């Protein structure tokens, strides 16, 4: 029976004129996701059903019949850190928690039948903002599991949101999903980050929010940037900037500036420093036009000069301008509030990298020592926030210090990291 229905799903896709790749692109998911649907391993997430039915030209009810005889599958499971000692497992197929100490209550999931009220939605909005602040101050690991659970609750409540609140709800869903994507990226869980980005993109599309749409494409580019795949990141950012630079869409200049910052870094990895320098200049020009009171609240951090400086410094470092990068990153470190622990750790790693670029053993023997001290501080903060990505970046930089192994600061760094 399942095999027969899978054949019907494949037939419906082909009848609608879609390859697996084209359908995946239209839904903002990986081709492997469509492949698993058709293989009977998974079913689509709830928020994808209406759009999938529309693309295939069938009713939602008919589409649901193709999956009706199957047990609820596990679209994604992760052993995420939780605030209690009993670790639940999160089931994304229905947005429900089947583990011990489940936030979503009883087996009847009675909360899902309660209509969304304005007061509850306001609390959910505050919760997303609180998780964002905890991430800044304590790192992704401290809040990853809670954010995933929060996103599950929002997905499960979709059918209980009254029309007058739906605009706020869909905006919150997109914001929470993009936050979860960043947390997954920081945890180096890139396949899951793509899933969260697909939720955010669908929310942006449904909420007709081009600013969020362009921004999430930029978030996705960081999956490639972290892997130093510059050309792939450039392609994604080209699409984001086509949206962002359309006058009729009115994308916020802060988001446009941030996208050009990311593009500068992408060009650096793509061995095109001239284009990277041009993108960085455009980012700076746009940043000067930013009006803080018009920036989306979820992007408010980019209003501050210290965050613009740290991103500029990182771009300069990637583009090979070590001297300018050192000056800019030192300024960013001085400006960054102490509570932004994760950002400080990453900025210090960038600064140490730039300092090593400027090292000259004949005329400036103190530079490796300064870089080692900088990296030592970055390492301690990376441990504090349990950032696997920043810890990996520190380890990757260690070989550059081998010629200076006789220096006490380098020996202390090597001892700490190993």
PyMOL commands that set and color helices and strands:
alter all, ss='L'
color gray80, all
select helices_A, chain A and resi 2-15+20-27+31-39+46-56+60-65+110-113+118-138+140-142+144-156+158-160+163-186+190-206+210-226+230-244+253-269+273-287+292-294+297-303+305-318+322-335+341-357+367-385+388-404+408-417
alter helices_A, ss='H'
color red, helices_A
select strands_A, chain A and resi 90-91+96-97
alter strands_A, ss='S'
color yellow, strands_A
deselect
rebuild
show_as cartoon
